[in-house]
Amino acid sequence: MTPKSTGAEVTVSNRQRRRKINTHLLAQIAERTLELVGDNRATLSIVLVDDTAIAKFNAQYHNTPGPTDILSFDYGEGQGELIVSMEHAIAQAERFRSTPARELVLYVVHGILHLHGHDDRKPLDRLRMRTAERRLLAKLAENYCFRGLMGR
């Protein structure tokens, strides 16, 4: 049984062509994640892009060349945006013997944790964040089949 909506408002925009994405399911997973971190009033936008697009955002907003997995933007008053590289998710899934769908969910969870004050720059903070990610992924897997997120 899929949990009901939390009151959080999540929109997903798929701007990449590598994989077909079930944007409705991804929005539900993000809403549930927000509920699990205690945020029932958030407005979150998730934008799925390719490595070229995320590299441009990374250079523009972080002055860092090259692509990355996810960028999180906190606009205040409960509004945020996650920019996710699907190319990165696909490549990392192969590297870590995971699936692109699970990597995508991990990136969304990771971004939501950043928006809620988690940091991963220092080793102890990174450990806390990884622990929170694992806990949230396990909770999400109880109610959602991540494989349903994408096709070829």
C-alpha angles and dihedrals in degrees: 000000000000116000118246122254116284100217091259113123115227126177125186124202119191108207098162130081103205095092137014108240130204093227093181092058092045090053090051091050091049091048090052090048090053089050091050091053090049099254112128097158104053126128108209131179119197118195119190113206142160127258093265092057096044090048089058091050091045091053093043100046104025101026087232120133121228137025127307134187101251141355121204123203121191110199094180131243091068095304122127144154133213121201109198129190110220090189088058092048091052093048094045092048089059092045094050096035092245132118128266089239093055091046090052091052090046090053092050091049090047092051093047090051090052089051088053097054104274118137131190103192098100122054096243092046090048090052091051091049094049089050091051090047093053092047093050094045090052091050092048092048088059090068108021136056103219091198088071089067099080150022131196 
